[in-house]
């Protein structure tokens, strides 16, 4: 019986899974949009959204905790300087998952994961 076992295994051992979601979360914060499979995208929410909520109020302790979860200096800096302040008024739901069809090689369902209220390239240039 599978009572109380939350999360997807995704055919990986625990260290591989932890490293994969650490890297995916850092990439999401760096690029604000990534393409992955639907199960990974749904599981990525469990990693990324609490970090954005943590970044709404900045402190050294929270930055250290975020770094221990991400192990990426640039991602932590961007999280606390850009993403946290951007979502101060939003009570959760920071990610959008858009299903994009199936991957040609193995017909895996694919999705785009993007941060909500992401500035478009035209807005960034100005």
C-alpha positions in Angstrom: 0.0 0.0 0.0 1.2 3.5 -0.8 -0.3 5.5 2.1 1.4 8.7 2.9 4.1 8.5 0.1 3.9 11.9 -1.6 5.8 12.9 -4.7 6.7 11.1 -7.9 9.7 8.7 -8.2 10.2 9.3 -12.0 12.3 6.1 -12.2 15.3 7.7 -10.4 16.9 7.1 -7.1 16.6 9.8 -4.4 20.0 11.5 -5.0 19.4 11.7 -8.8 15.9 13.1 -8.2 17.2 15.7 -5.8 20.0 16.8 -8.1 17.6 16.9 -11.1 15.0 19.2 -9.4 17.8 21.3 -7.9 19.1 21.9 -11.5 15.7 22.4 -13.0 14.7 24.9 -10.3 17.9 26.9 -10.9 17.4 26.8 -14.6 13.8 28.0 -14.2 14.9 30.9 -12.1 17.7 31.8 -14.5 15.7 31.6 -17.7 12.2 32.0 -16.4 10.9 29.4 -18.9 12.0 25.8 -19.4 10.6 22.8 -21.5 10.3 19.5 -19.8 7.9 16.5 -19.4 4.5 17.0 -17.7 5.2 14.8 -14.7 8.5 16.6 -14.0 6.8 20.0 -14.5 4.1 19.1 -12.0 6.7 18.0 -9.5 8.9 21.0 -10.1 6.1 23.2 -8.5 6.8 21.5 -5.2 10.4 22.7 -5.3 10.2 26.1 -6.9 7.1 27.7 -5.4 8.2 27.5 -1.7 11.5 29.1 -2.7 9.7 32.1 -4.3 7.5 32.4 -1.2 10.7 32.4 0.9 12.2 35.1 -1.3 9.4 37.6 -0.6 11.2 38.7 2.6 15.0 39.0 2.3 17.4 37.9 5.1 20.8 36.3 5.3 19.3 33.2 6.9 16.8 32.8 4.0 19.5 33.4 1.4 21.6 30.7 3.0 18.7 28.3 3.2 17.8 29.0 -0.5 21.5 28.4 -1.4 21.5 25.1 0.4 18.5 24.0 -1.7 19.8 25.4 -5.1 23.6 25.5 -4.9 23.6 28.2 -7.5 24.8 31.7 -6.6 23.2 33.5 -9.6 19.8 31.8 -9.1 19.7 32.7 -5.4 20.7 36.3 -6.2 18.0 36.6 -8.9 15.5 34.9 -6.6 15.9 37.5 -3.9 16.5 40.6 -6.0 14.0 40.2 -8.9 11.6 37.3 -8.3 10.7 37.8 -4.6 9.8 41.5 -5.0 7.9 40.8 -8.3 5.5 38.4 -6.5 5.0 40.3 -3.2 1.2 40.8 -4.0 0.6 37.3 -5.4 -0.4 34.7 -2.8 1.1 31.6 -4.5 0.6 30.2 -8.0 3.9 31.6 -9.4 4.3 29.0 -12.1 2.3 28.3 -15.2 2.4 24.8 -16.9 1.4 24.8 -20.6 1.1 21.4 -22.3 2.8 21.5 -25.7 2.0 18.1 -27.2 4.2 15.0 -27.4 8.0 14.5 -27.9 8.7 12.9 -31.3 11.1 10.2 -30.1 9.1 8.5 -27.3 5.7 10.3 -27.4 6.3 11.6 -23.8 3.8 14.5 -23.0 5.8 17.7 -22.9 5.1 21.0 -21.2 6.5 24.5 -20.9 7.0 25.8 -17.3 7.2 29.5 -17.0 7.0 32.1 -14.2 3.8 34.1 -14.1 4.1 37.9 -15.0 7.3 37.3 -16.8 8.5 40.4 -18.6 8.5 40.0 -22.4 11.8 40.6 -24.3 10.4 44.0 -25.5 9.9 45.2 -21.9 13.4 44.1 -20.9 15.1 46.2 -23.6 13.5 49.5 -22.6 
